[in-house]
């Protein structure tokens, strides 16, 4: 169903916030979990300093090919390293306590695992940004009990109780949780 594809791309308002968070935090090393066509990876790479780097995880080879064609057209594309395959496996080979900012926008069923791994990979005071936490407003509908909505509700509840981070949900786009590792 191709109608869902545009909804998978983080919009310009979300990217604007991400870019500002990169500037404000002086991030030099970013990890993205879930690249899709590379729109957010490219926007974040453009916000990094010359010596900055962005690592991104993507499972689907067609998405990687699309993204690489965009990355090759920009000087910021050289800052991007793509890790192909299941993100949870890719994350196992990435060194710990290394990243200033991590952006999670992948399969929702693994959000909790991505979040936990991100806390290991993130430097103290680093940011974890999780996209789609309001899930088209469906998380506030009491009678919504489809698997993805319940998974996101459970994830949001899990993060809300986590004392290892300061956090806030920003109602931009489809909702973003911004966490700072304590």
Order of alpha helices (4+ residues) and beta strands (2+ residues): alpha-beta-alpha-beta-alpha-beta-alpha-beta-alpha-beta-alpha-beta-beta
